[in-house]
Amino acid sequence: MGAELMSKYGVNVPKGVAVSSVDEVQKAIKESFAGQDEVVVKSQILAGGRGLGTFKNGLKGGVHIVKTDQAADIAGKMLGQILVTKQSGPQGKPVNKLYLCEKMSLTNEVYFAITLDRTTLGPLIIACSKGGTSIEDLAEKYPDMIIKVPIDVFKGITDEDAAKVVDGLALKSADKQASIEQVKNLYKLFCECDCTMLEINPLAETSDNQLVAADAKLNFDDNAAFRQKEIFALRDTSQEDPREVAAAKADLNYIGLDGEIGCMVNGAGLAMATMDIIKLHGGTPANFLDVGGSASENQVVEAFKILTSDERVKAIMVNIFGGIMKCDVIASGIVNAAKQVSLKVPLVVRLEGTNVDQGKRILKESNMTIITAEDLDDAAEKAVKAASS
């Protein structure tokens, strides 16, 4: 998808085809790579470090350069398998698609990225004359090699900005003016497609003196989904945590973690404070779950279903500070949810704010085993104790 999108914006990319079966691989070889000796077979997962990754079936590497007549064989060993990389976590990611692309003769590899920067309050282009390797390691060892060019979001990118980037890349053979145009095209894509990050590693010079985006990673702003329908229609939920997918459908803010205390909170700041205080008392949060300021009873029920679907959760801590969100609504949702999911783990609830007395009464009259807490410290202590007992 990234290569196709970049191509639309006039960015040079290798010729390639996305495939999801061995039959499609064979068809693509005949139609798109006839006469070529070799082809690159790339796993399509939402994680970096694919080349150095390992499949759970034992196959080393998520990216292979093979003879074209061997592409179908290697694809059969990759499709449907789980690839574990440095960024995927030990659980890995399923490889449901591969990207076949032409093998190019690269003479120089550099690094290019555009991200959003809080310090400069706008887009920031990051470039480095060394690419194709871990930019984090490089930045740590040779920080002076990293070039940063902030872009005025109101003026847009200028020729001078793009020239600074190209100079920082220290290109060996590619035409400077053509390279400046490539940088400007990438910036245009970043803005018009509502990207939050665009990373090309490597951005490479070829033997015919072209600058080509050999591999790329693009992130898009979820808030722009309404105007980027074509891009978001390509979303592959098999690459995402199923709990996060379910939460998004219920309009809940959820991020799965690897702890054992499930948290349900209203407000991102309170969620982070709740996770911190759980850690302070010796526990580990299983998630960040913010139901927002105006969640309905149904959303609270959905939140509980997501929390209890995590086998690692040994206790649930609800921490609600009612402002717009009313404590009685939360309490009703908690009681209904606990009944619906047949709650089997201890539940600690701390309510404060609007309609707090009604909320506490609803919890008390439910005749359910709910551990109530008076403040945040008390709740965290009780949750950690409940999870370990």
C-alpha positions in Angstrom: 0.0 0.0 0.0 2.8 2.4 0.9 4.6 1.9 -2.4 1.3 2.5 -4.3 0.6 5.6 -2.4 4.1 7.0 -2.9 3.9 6.3 -6.6 0.7 8.3 -6.8 2.6 11.3 -5.4 5.5 11.0 -7.9 7.9 9.2 -5.5 10.2 6.6 -7.2 9.5 3.1 -5.9 10.5 -0.4 -7.1 7.9 -2.2 -9.2 5.9 -4.5 -6.9 2.8 -6.6 -6.4 0.9 -7.5 -3.2 -0.1 -11.2 -3.0 -2.0 -13.3 -0.5 -1.6 -16.8 -1.9 0.9 -19.0 -3.7 -1.3 -19.0 -6.8 -1.2 -15.2 -6.8 2.6 -15.4 -6.5 2.9 -17.6 -9.6 0.6 -15.3 -11.5 2.5 -12.2 -10.5 5.8 -13.8 -11.5 4.5 -14.5 -15.0 2.8 -11.1 -15.5 5.0 -8.7 -13.7 8.5 -10.3 -13.3 8.9 -12.3 -16.5 12.5 -12.3 -17.7 13.8 -11.3 -14.3 16.3 -13.6 -12.6 15.5 -12.6 -9.0 12.7 -11.1 -6.9 12.3 -9.8 -3.4 9.7 -11.4 -1.2 8.7 -9.2 1.7 6.4 -10.1 4.6 3.7 -7.5 5.1 3.2 -7.0 8.9 2.7 -4.0 11.1 6.2 -4.2 12.7 9.7 -3.3 11.8 12.8 -5.5 11.8 11.2 -8.0 9.3 14.5 -8.9 7.6 16.1 -10.0 10.9 12.9 -11.6 12.2 12.2 -15.4 12.6 9.1 -17.3 11.8 7.7 -19.6 14.5 8.0 -22.4 12.0 11.8 -21.9 12.1 12.3 -20.0 8.8 14.8 -17.2 9.3 14.1 -13.8 7.9 10.8 -12.1 6.9 12.4 -10.7 3.7 14.1 -12.9 1.1 15.8 -12.3 -2.2 15.3 -15.4 -4.3 15.4 -16.7 -7.9 12.0 -16.1 -9.5 11.4 -19.8 -10.0 11.8 -20.2 -6.2 9.4 -17.4 -5.2 6.3 -19.6 -4.9 8.2 -22.1 -2.7 9.5 -19.5 -0.2 6.1 -17.7 -0.2 4.4 -21.0 0.8 6.7 -21.1 3.9 5.8 -17.5 4.8 2.1 -17.1 4.1 -0.1 -17.9 7.1 2.9 -18.2 9.4 3.7 -16.0 12.5 6.7 -13.7 12.2 8.5 -12.5 15.3 10.6 -9.4 15.1 12.3 -6.9 17.4 9.1 -4.8 17.2 6.4 -7.4 17.1 6.7 -8.7 20.6 7.3 -12.4 21.4 3.7 -13.3 20.2 4.7 -12.1 16.6 2.4 -11.1 13.8 0.5 -13.2 11.2 1.8 -12.9 7.6 -1.3 -12.8 5.5 0.2 -10.9 2.6 3.5 -10.7 0.9 4.9 -8.0 -1.4 6.9 -9.1 -4.4 9.1 -6.4 -5.8 11.9 -6.1 -8.3 15.5 -6.5 -7.1 17.3 -3.3 -7.7 21.0 -2.5 -8.0 21.5 -0.1 -5.0 24.7 1.9 -4.8 24.0 3.9 -1.6 21.5 3.6 1.2 20.3 6.6 3.3 17.6 7.3 5.9 14.6 9.6 5.5 11.6 10.3 7.7 9.0 12.9 8.4 7.4 13.1 11.8 5.5 15.5 14.0 7.6 17.4 16.5 6.4 19.0 19.7 9.5 21.2 20.0 9.1 22.9 16.6 5.3 22.6 16.6 5.1 21.1 13.2 6.5 18.5 10.7 10.2 17.6 11.1 12.2 16.0 8.4 14.9 13.6 9.7 17.7 12.5 7.4 20.9 10.5 7.7 23.6 9.7 5.2 23.6 6.1 6.4 20.5 4.0 6.0 19.3 0.4 5.8 20.2 -0.2 9.5 18.7 0.6 12.9 18.5 4.4 13.0 18.2 4.3 16.8 21.6 2.6 17.2 23.1 5.0 14.7 21.7 8.0 16.4 23.1 6.8 19.7 26.6 6.2 18.3 26.8 9.1 15.8 24.3 11.8 16.8 26.0 14.3 14.5 25.1 12.3 11.5 21.4 12.9 12.0 20.1 16.0 10.2 16.8 17.6 11.4 15.0 20.1 9.2 11.8 21.6 10.7 9.1 22.7 8.2 6.8 25.7 8.8 3.4 24.1 8.6 1.8 27.3 7.3 4.4 28.0 4.6 5.0 24.4 3.6 8.3 23.0 2.4 10.6 25.4 0.4 13.3 24.5 -2.0 15.8 25.7 0.6 14.3 23.2 3.2 14.5 20.3 0.7 18.0 21.3 -0.3 19.1 21.1 3.3 17.7 17.6 3.5 19.4 16.5 0.3 22.7 18.0 1.4 22.4 16.1 4.7 21.9 12.9 2.8 25.3 13.3 1.1 24.1 11.6 -2.0 26.8 10.2 -4.3 25.3 10.1 -7.8 21.6 11.1 -7.8 20.8 14.5 -9.4 20.4 17.1 -6.7 17.4 18.9 -8.3 15.5 15.7 -8.9 16.2 14.6 -5.3 14.9 17.9 -4.1 11.6 17.2 -6.0 11.4 13.7 -4.4 11.7 15.3 -0.9 9.0 17.8 -1.8 6.7 15.0 -3.1 7.2 13.0 0.1 6.3 16.1 2.2 3.2 16.6 0.0 2.1 13.0 0.6 2.7 13.4 4.4 0.4 16.4 4.6 -2.3 15.5 2.1 -2.7 11.9 3.5 -2.8 13.0 7.2 0.3 11.1 8.1 1.7 11.2 11.6 4.9 9.5 10.4 6.5 8.6 7.1 9.8 6.6 7.3 11.8 5.4 4.4 14.7 3.1 5.3 16.4 2.7 3.0 15.9 5.6 0.6 18.4 4.4 -2.0 20.5 5.6 -4.9 20.4 3.1 -7.8 23.0 2.3 -10.5 21.0 4.5 -12.9 21.4 7.5 -10.6 17.8 7.5 -9.3 16.6 8.1 -5.8 14.2 5.3 -4.9 12.1 4.6 -1.7 13.1 1.0 -1.3 11.1 0.3 1.9 8.7 2.5 3.8 6.5 2.7 6.9 3.6 5.1 7.1 1.3 5.9 10.0 -1.9 7.9 9.6 -3.9 10.0 12.0 -7.0 8.1 13.2 -8.9 11.4 13.6 -8.6 11.9 9.8 -10.3 8.6 8.9 -13.4 10.4 7.7 -11.4 12.1 4.9 -9.0 9.3 4.2 -11.6 6.6 3.5 -9.5 4.9 0.8 -6.5 4.6 3.0 -8.4 3.4 6.1 -10.4 0.9 4.0 -7.1 -1.0 3.7 -6.7 -1.4 7.4 -5.8 -5.0 8.3 -7.3 -5.7 11.7 -5.6 -9.2 11.8 -2.4 -7.2 12.5 -3.9 -5.5 15.6 -4.6 -6.6 19.1 -8.2 -8.0 18.9 -9.0 -6.2 22.2 -8.0 -2.9 20.7 -10.1 -3.5 17.6 -13.2 -4.3 19.8 -12.5 -1.2 21.9 -12.3 1.0 18.9 -15.7 -0.3 17.6 -17.2 0.6 21.0 -15.5 4.1 20.9 -13.3 3.3 23.8 -9.6 4.2 24.1 -7.8 1.0 24.9 -4.1 -0.1 24.8 -3.2 -3.6 25.9 -0.3 -4.1 28.2 1.2 -7.2 29.8 0.3 -6.8 33.4 -2.4 -8.5 35.6 -4.6 -5.6 36.9 -7.2 -4.5 34.4 -7.9 -0.8 34.6 -11.1 1.1 33.7 -10.8 4.8 34.0 -12.4 8.0 32.6 -9.8 10.4 31.2 -6.4 9.8 29.8 -4.6 11.6 32.6 -6.4 9.7 35.3 -5.7 6.4 33.4 -1.9 7.1 33.4 -2.0 8.1 37.1 -3.9 4.9 37.9 -1.3 2.8 36.1 1.5 4.6 37.9 0.0 4.1 41.3 -0.7 0.4 40.6 3.0 0.1 39.8 4.0 2.1 42.9 2.1 -0.5 45.1 3.9 -3.4 43.4 1.4 -4.4 40.8 1.4 -4.2 37.0 -1.4 -2.7 34.8 -2.8 -5.0 32.1 -4.1 -2.1 30.0 -4.9 1.5 29.5 -8.6 1.8 29.2 -10.2 5.2 29.1 -14.0 5.2 28.7 -14.0 8.9 28.1 -16.0 11.7 29.7 -19.5 10.6 28.6 -19.6 6.9 28.2 -23.0 5.1 28.1 -23.9 2.1 30.2 -23.5 -0.1 27.1 -19.9 1.2 26.6 -19.1 0.3 30.2 -20.5 -3.2 29.6 -18.3 -3.5 26.5 -15.3 -2.3 28.4 -15.8 -5.1 31.0 -16.1 -7.7 28.3 -12.7 -6.6 26.8 -11.0 -6.6 30.3 -12.3 -10.0 31.2 -11.3 -11.5 27.8 -7.6 -11.0 28.8 -6.6 -14.3 30.5 -3.7 -12.4 32.3 -6.1 -10.2 34.3 -6.2 -11.3 37.9 -8.1 -8.3 39.2 -10.0 -5.3 37.8 -9.7 -1.8 39.2 -12.3 0.8 38.3 -11.3 4.4 39.0 -13.9 7.0 38.1 -13.9 10.7 38.8 -17.3 11.8 37.8 -17.6 15.2 36.1 -19.7 15.0 33.0 -19.5 11.2 33.5 -22.0 10.4 36.3 -21.0 7.9 39.0 -24.5 6.3 39.0 -24.3 5.5 35.2 -20.9 3.9 35.7 -22.2 1.9 38.7 -25.2 0.6 36.8 -22.9 -0.4 33.9 -20.5 -2.1 36.3 -23.3 -4.2 37.9 -24.8 -5.2 34.5 -21.4 -6.0 33.0 -20.4 -8.1 36.0 -23.6 -10.1 35.6 -23.3 -10.5 31.9 -19.7 -11.7 31.8 -20.0 -13.8 35.0 -17.1 -12.0 36.6 -14.6 -14.4 38.1 -11.9 -12.0 39.2 -11.9 -9.6 42.2 -13.3 -6.1 41.3 -12.1 -3.0 43.1 -14.1 0.2 42.5 -13.3 3.8 43.5 -16.0 6.4 42.6 -15.8 10.2 43.2 -17.7 13.2 41.9 -21.1 13.7 40.3 -23.9 11.4 41.9 -21.2 9.5 43.9 -23.7 8.6 46.7 -26.2 7.1 44.2 -23.4 5.2 42.5 -22.2 3.7 45.8 -25.7 2.8 46.7 -26.2 1.0 43.3 -23.1 -1.0 44.0 -24.1 -1.9 47.5 -27.6 -2.9 46.6 -26.4 -5.2 43.8 -25.4 -7.9 46.4 -22.3 -8.5 44.3 -18.8 -9.1 45.7 -17.4 -5.7 44.9 -14.4 -4.2 46.9 -15.0 -0.5 47.3 -12.2 2.0 47.9 -12.2 5.5 49.3 -9.3 7.0 47.4 -6.7 6.2 44.7 -4.1 4.8 47.1 -6.6 2.7 48.9 -7.9 1.3 45.5 -4.5 0.5 44.2 -3.5 -1.3 47.4 -6.6 -3.4 47.4 -6.3 -4.2 43.7 -2.7 -5.4 44.0 -3.6 -7.4 47.1 -6.6 -9.0 45.3 -4.6 -9.8 42.2 -1.9 -11.6 44.3 -4.2 -13.6 46.5 
